[in-house]
Amino acid sequence: MNTISLKLPDRLLERLEAESRARGTTKSSLVRECLEKSLDAPTTGGKASCYDLARDLAGSLKGLPRDLATNPKYMEGFGQ
């Protein structure tokens, strides 16, 4: 892994340190994660879709049907 250095304003460094403590991870790991998320985000003219904003939550709830749209039981009365 390569090393880089960067300059951060005091307030941003404080936020980085606080978040890394809260997550129990290193500042480097947190910066890598944030860079990956930022660079992987689709460029849609600065407008993120609803899915883009909640992508990390998709599929995170347990005990729900796998796909409501394909099960006729859940579609009864839809559109009436």
C-alpha positions as CSV (number, residue, x, y, z in Angstrom):
1,M,0.0,0.0,0.0
2,N,1.3,3.4,-0.9
3,T,1.4,6.4,1.5
4,I,0.3,10.0,0.8
5,S,0.1,13.0,3.0
6,L,-2.5,15.7,3.0
7,K,-3.4,18.9,4.8
8,L,-6.7,19.2,6.6
9,P,-8.3,22.2,8.3
10,D,-8.4,21.8,12.1
11,R,-12.2,21.3,12.1
12,L,-12.1,18.5,9.5
13,L,-9.3,16.8,11.4
14,E,-11.3,16.9,14.6
15,R,-14.3,15.4,12.8
16,L,-12.1,12.7,11.3
17,E,-10.6,11.8,14.7
18,A,-14.0,11.8,16.4
19,E,-15.5,9.5,13.8
20,S,-12.6,7.1,13.8
21,R,-12.8,6.8,17.6
22,A,-16.6,6.3,17.4
23,R,-16.1,3.5,14.8
24,G,-13.1,2.0,16.5
25,T,-11.0,2.2,13.4
26,T,-8.0,4.2,12.2
27,K,-8.1,7.5,10.5
28,S,-6.4,6.0,7.5
29,S,-9.0,3.3,7.2
30,L,-11.8,5.9,7.5
31,V,-10.3,8.1,4.9
32,R,-9.9,5.2,2.5
33,E,-13.6,4.2,3.0
34,C,-14.8,7.8,2.4
35,L,-12.6,8.1,-0.7
36,E,-13.9,4.8,-2.1
37,K,-17.5,5.8,-1.5
38,S,-17.0,9.2,-3.1
39,L,-15.2,7.9,-6.1
40,D,-17.6,5.0,-6.7
41,A,-20.7,7.3,-6.5
42,P,-22.3,7.8,-9.9
43,T,-21.9,11.2,-11.3
44,T,-25.4,12.3,-12.2
45,G,-24.9,16.0,-12.4
46,G,-24.6,16.3,-8.6
47,K,-28.0,14.7,-8.1
48,A,-28.1,11.3,-6.3
49,S,-31.1,9.0,-6.6
50,C,-33.0,7.8,-3.6
51,Y,-31.3,4.4,-4.0
52,D,-27.8,6.1,-4.1
53,L,-28.6,7.8,-0.8
54,A,-29.9,4.6,0.9
55,R,-27.8,2.0,-0.9
56,D,-26.2,0.8,2.3
57,L,-29.6,0.1,3.8
58,A,-30.9,-2.0,1.0
59,G,-31.5,-5.5,2.2
60,S,-30.6,-4.8,5.8
61,L,-33.9,-5.6,7.4
62,K,-34.5,-9.1,8.5
63,G,-37.7,-11.1,8.5
64,L,-39.3,-9.3,5.5
65,P,-40.4,-11.0,2.2
66,R,-37.5,-11.1,-0.3
67,D,-39.3,-9.3,-3.1
68,L,-42.8,-7.7,-2.5
69,A,-43.2,-7.0,-6.2
70,T,-43.1,-10.6,-7.4
71,N,-45.3,-12.2,-4.8
72,P,-48.9,-12.1,-5.9
73,K,-50.0,-12.2,-2.2
74,Y,-48.5,-8.8,-1.6
75,M,-50.0,-7.3,-4.8
76,E,-53.6,-8.0,-4.0
77,G,-55.6,-4.8,-4.4
78,F,-52.7,-2.9,-5.8
79,G,-53.8,-0.1,-8.1
80,Q,-57.4,-0.4,-7.4
